[in-house]
Amino acid sequence: MTLRSLFLTGTFLAFSVASGAAALAASFAWSDPSLSPDVRADLVMKAMTDDEKAVLIFGQFGSVQKEHAFYPAKEARMGSAGYVPGIPRLGLPPQWITDAGLGVATQRDSAAPYLERTALPAGLASAASWNPEIAKQGGAMIGHEAVRSGFNVMLGGGINLVREPRGGRGFEYASEDPLLSGVMVGAAISGIQSNNIIATVKHYAINSQETGRNVATANIAEDQARMSDLLAFEIAIEEGKPGSVMCAYNRVNTVYACENDFLLRKVLKTDWAYPGYVMSDWGAVHSTEGSALAGLDQQSAYTFDAKPFFGGLLKKAVAEGRVPKSRFDDMARRIVRTMFANGLFDHPVAEAPIDFAADKAVAQKAAEEGIVLLKNKGDVLPLAREAKRVVVIGGHADKGVISGGGSSTVFPIGINAVPGLGPQGWPGPIVYLPSSPLAAIKARLPNAAVEFVDGTDAKAAAAKAAGADVVIVFATQWSTEEADRSLSLPDGQDDVIAAVAKANARTVVVLETGGAVFMPWLDKAAAVMQAWFPGSGGGEAIARVLFGEVDAAGRLPVSFPAALEQLPHPKLFGADLPKGTGFDMNYTEGAAVGYKWLDKTGQKPLFAFGHGLSYTRFSYSGLTAKPMQDGIEISFTVTNTGKRPGKDVPQIYAGPVSGPGGVLWEAPKRLAGWSKVELAPGASTKVSLRVDPRLVSVFDLASNRWRTVAGDYGIWLGSSSADLSSAVTVHLDEAVHPQAGQR
Ligand code: BGC
């Protein structure tokens, strides 16, 4: 039994938000919304006692206030992730904290009731849309549900680079690329925060795998970290302005992330001039003085840590001068400033009804745009409505769609469609959202015989498949926080697919997985569709793409390796060590993550980063690139040359072709921009975009700035990292680019 499941024995109580809101009715000098958050924070700080400041920086697990009544916490939401009391005397509301990036998630154990809310598709799925507007709408929807559930802090978006494809939480994140991750998660954050609440970008940083997550050290050269994982955070923070940053469980270059002076004080708060606050992950604090001095502002859930480090111990450290009073004040100030900046003070949360039908439509739209059509031999898809005999196999497609485990699990409205699977306590159970792909397929084929086979017996499945007009096999793989995953489908599903595809050449495989998987049967399957964890409207979304009611519009945000040997570390770090043993994760590949590593080492993946087919065809022309003072201006034209309307994601990559840049870059090329376009058959559009100078620079440690190295750079346009159709060369002059905190 984990620490978390021990705590999860409380009952989920109905709650009222009246008390927090009532206190706000009073008027204070800092109540004036026309004042800046800084002025308001300064005013309230002057009125605040040290004991009150101490309240703000010390949080508890939402479900344990009964057992750990350190503060009277009647207002905490049982079953929520966290709670920080408010200060009614000053009109400051409590911080009611909920997970996570895919929807309002309840902390639970099998006996406890939970909140039933709307689940977005996996973070990877939203990112696979390559459409920031989709991510923003998704964020706005889950933030709206959070507010209406009485929460004002939401612990998302997750943005760790999918550096290790076996990482169990990859599904919560966006991609292996810092630009794509930063833009998509930044958009999700701004959506969440559009509800006047705080979003938390997490887990800072280099938290790439679950194995050993509380003990292992991610070792990476500073410049390489800046050009990869840290750049993803940097861009997301610029785009989304999250009120808080959650430091990770793991160590980075041997120092725990939540007491890592380099990560917190130097990079985040100094170089990026981040004005928000740093909160700890649940159980990620290991010291008082070390954490406070390094830049941690809030111990989020002290019951998960060995000691209440930011409780009495911090007061003592301040009294003894081991932590300067100014640092202690800064912690509280950052929190109240963010509360003002994000609207927590001016817009008290209030429980309110939720329009679940409207929210499901948002989730479904995100799923539709993030489903990636990987293969479509002979245009077997979209499915013909004239089909007479269709066989659907496996994946509990008769019941629903799978979702991921751990703290991001959103419990469905209605029931878990397939109860009893996986661990029944934390981080389980396996939740199937009740959106049946089979039902959605049947609804579109009123005149066909549509049979379902559960897919547990390869022979039986193959026998049914033989002679059908088309066969659709669903394959699922649960993945979760606290465990890493295999890149092979579990439970003999590969054998079932192979047998079925052998029996019927018109076999379509739909994958519901939390990331890349191997496909030993690939050459036999006619079509393969990656549906990720498709969320509350997943069944309907899958059917809509299968039948071509919407175009197959997703593109891969991660590479699909062909074999473990293609990875920088074929063996998962710490895989055979006993739990609790520390180990090194030496990320010697540096910033060459995903496709960059594959490019650098000349390897051909199963499916490349950026790949995805449409039901129509596109061509690109007229690529131009013009160096500007601050970046590169790119333009080109996209034409829909096919017969159907469709969506495309033309991608721009950049890399040095002459000069010393080639030696300094981590890989031959980087994603430098993209556009998502929608075009009618025969239509064209001109795309213009600007390349961020950091994407054609290296991080220069000596000057602590981004540096563009003089030389010639290739600008490539294509439909994936492995399919580049046009190229131009630009000359870039030597230049340095200051960081936000240096401007
Ligand atoms: C996870 C965080 C989560 C927190 C609160 C931790 O186990 O790593 O992502 O927000 O718990 O539930």
Boltz pocket constraint, residues with backbone or C-beta under 6 A from the ligand:
constraints:
  - pocket:
      binder: B
      contacts: [[A, 81], [A, 99], [A, 100], [A, 155], [A, 202], [A, 281], [A, 282], [A, 407]]
      max_distance: 6.0
